[in-house]
Amino acid sequence: MLGKKMHPLIKKGYFFVTEKIPFAITGLIATSINYGLYLLLVDRYLHYLPATIFAYTCATLANFVMQRYFVFDLNRSVQKAFLLSMMVSLGGMALDAGLVWLFHQIPGIMTREWLIKGLATFLIFFYNFYLKRMAFEGATREKRIEAVKDEHPDLLDG
């Protein structure tokens, strides 16, 4: 547990990082699905854009299930959370496809599929975290801070 003597910025940094760890773990699993399918499909079967869309869709469905049970508190119906989450994912897919297309235009990396997909994935991590949290929880920042204070009264003091 964090002590009261810890600097407030360290406490806030701790909170910022620890709330993203479960998301990062489930995201790593979903990213592995996305990345693996993409590389398999683009190497053997499909053009990079359809491969991006198919791989992203499979990863998104797996990610919803994991986030539902392991990451976010569900403060709305599963149907509404699913719909909102899929809307966020459609935006993420558009960003992903756009970034993949953009990176294919850059000499020096245009043939490095692993780098292109990795850069695109990294760039949409925070977009996904914050908008998916809103889709599942619907809570304001103040409600989340109050919930943390109830569980860890010393976390945000000072």
N, C-alpha and C positions, 0 to 999 in steps of 0.2 A: 504494500500500500504506500502511497505517496505521503511523505511527512509534511507537517506544517512549515518546517524550516526551508522547504524547497522554494526556489525562486518562482514567482507566478508565471513567467514566460516558459519555464521548464514544465510546469504543470499543464499549461495550455498546449505546449508542444506534445506532451505525453498523450493528452486527450485527442489531439488532432491525428496522431499516428495510430493509437490503439483502436480508434473507432473504424479505421480503414483496413485493419489486418484481416478480419473475416471476409470482407469484400475482396481484398487482394488475393486471398487463398482461393475463394470460389471463382474469382476472375482468372486466376492462373489456370485452373482446370478448364474453364470455358475457353480461355485463350488457346490452350493446348488443342482443344477440339477444333477451334477456328483455324488456327495456324496449321495443324496437321492435315485437316481436310483440304484447306486451300493449297498447300504445297503438293499434296497428292493429285488433286484435280488439275491444277495448272501445269503440272509436270506431265500428266498422261492423257487428260481427257478434255479439258475446257479452256477457253480463253480466260484471261485473268479476271474480267468483270463478272461473268456468270459464276466463276469459282468463288469469288469474293462474296457474292450474294448468298450462294448455297451454304458455304461454310459459316458465314455470319449467322444465318438463320438457325442452323443446327446448334451452334454455340449459344445463341440467345435463348432458345427453349430450355436447354440444359441449365443455363445460368438462372433463369427464372425460378426453376424448381429449387436449386441450391440456395438462392437468396431468400426465397420464401421460408425455408426452414432453418437456415444457419446465419443469416446476416441481419435482416431487418425485422422489426416488430410490425406485424400486420395490423394497421389501424383502420382498415377499410375492408370491404368484401374482397374475396379472392378474385372474383370476376373483374371488379373495378381496378384492382391492383394489376391484374394481368393486362387489361386493356391499356392502362397508363404506361405500364412497363414496356409493352410492345410498341407504343407510340414513341417512347424514348428510344427504344432499340431501332426503330425505323430511321429516326434522326441519326443515330449512331452508325447505322448501316450506310446511310447517304454520306456521312462524313468519312467513313472508312473507305467506301468506293471512290469518293472524290480524292482522298489523299493517295490511295493506291494509283489512281489514274495520274495525278499530279507527279508523284514520285517516278512514274514510268517515263515522264518527259525530261527528267534530269539526267544528263550524261554523267556517267560514273557510277550511278546506282541503278539505272534503268533495267539492268539484267540481274540484279541481286534481289531475288524475290523474298528471301528471308529477311533482308534489311528493310525492304519496302514495307512488308507486312508488320515487322516489329516497330518501325517508326509510327505507322498509322495507329497501331494498337496502343502504343504509349501515349500518343497525343489525345486519344479520346477517353482515357482512364477517368479523369476527374469529371468530365462531362457526364459519363455514365454513373459515377458514384453519386453525385449530388442530385441528379434528376431521378435516378432509381430510388434513392432514399425518399424523395418527395412522393414518388408513385406508391411506395409501400406504406410509408408512415403518415404522410400528409401533415406532419407536425411542423410547427414553426420552430425556429432556432431557440426561442425562449423556452418552449416546452421541453426540448431536448436538454438544454442546460439545467433546467429544474429537475428533470429526471436523473441526470448525472449527479447533481448536488444531493438528491435524496439518497442515492446509492453510495456516493463518496463525498461526504460533506467537506472534506479537506481539499478536494481536487481543485476547485476553482476559487478558493478563498484567497484573499490577499490582493 
